[in-house]
Amino acid sequence: MSARKDRRDLRKETMWRELVRQQGRSGETVREFCRQKRLSEASFYAWRRELKLRRQESEPRRAAEPLPRPTFVPVALADPPATAAIELVLPSGVVLRLPATTDLPRVAALVADLERRAC
């Protein structure tokens, strides 16, 4: 690989770091945030993954700490439309998009299993 490709574009990295931070604070889905900002979802996810990897590489290794148990807030949907979906973004970066009709105990078990595997 050439030296040019190895160099990081710090302006671009800073811009994407701020966009990822804004999306996290916004409470909006990635799709909605990207639509409003006229960003490519694929680019957003790629940069979010890249920034996470860079952060992990720069952090000193720590002893494995147990992850906090996932907490759930009860949600009641009055007659959810057939296309309604639930989007969960886990601390590990995994994004789950499930039909709103998904059985919540099954979702809780799936999330717990995914978080265990992420350790």
Buried (B, 14 or more C-beta within 10 A) or exposed (E): EEEEEEEEEEEEBEEBBEBBEEBEEEEBBBEEBBEEEEBEEEEBBEBBEBBEEEEEEEEEEEEEEEBEEBEEEEEEEEEBEEEEBBEBBBEEEEEBEBEEEEEEEEBEEBBEEBBEEEE
